[in-house]
Amino acid sequence: AANHYYIGADAALGTDEGDFCAYVCICGETGELACRFAERIAPEVLADQIDMAGRWYNRAMVNIELTGNLGRWALIKLRDLYRYPNLYTWKGRDDRKKGKSRSIAIGFEMTNATRRLIIDAARSGIRMGLKAEPGALVINDRALMEQLGMMTIKEWRWDVLRGHDDIAVA
């Protein structure tokens, strides 16, 4: 049976002085990082990269952080131009109405509540990885380790002492 893969992405403007666009691909069975990408590229180029990586990794489920609308632009290109077959969906604000059975909201909105969720999930996954438990997050990438090492967490927000957080967010 083929492995299942999951791609998380953080979009950016793509300017020479700005943040990096990044994506990471994790194997659902082993918890290991299968690949990562971080460059100063525009959101539409990020969509191209994710389309290729996602199809290479068994049509990986793709989830892009939307804040600032840059991720939304990459998702629209993935959905409408490439017709990417496995975009993460969730219950949007309008799905709480009675009679709604399936969600059509795509992408990941970074809010205080979701930020808390990803911090908790990352901490738990890393702890499980240290104990070699099933479902663990195995950090086998120097760039990701360096970014995590530069982060401090205060009241469910992270701060980066120096450098970037793009790979860690992805």
Salt bridges, closest charged atoms under 4 A:
ASP19 OD1 - HIS164 ND1 3.88
GLU29 OE2 - HIS4 ND1 2.78
ASP48 OD1 - LYS77 NZ 3.10
ASP51 OD1 - ARG55 NE 2.73
ASP80 OD1 - ARG79 NE 2.68
GLU109 OE1 - ARG93 NH2 3.03
ASP141 OD2 - ARG36 NE 2.72
ASP166 OD1 - HIS164 ND1 3.94
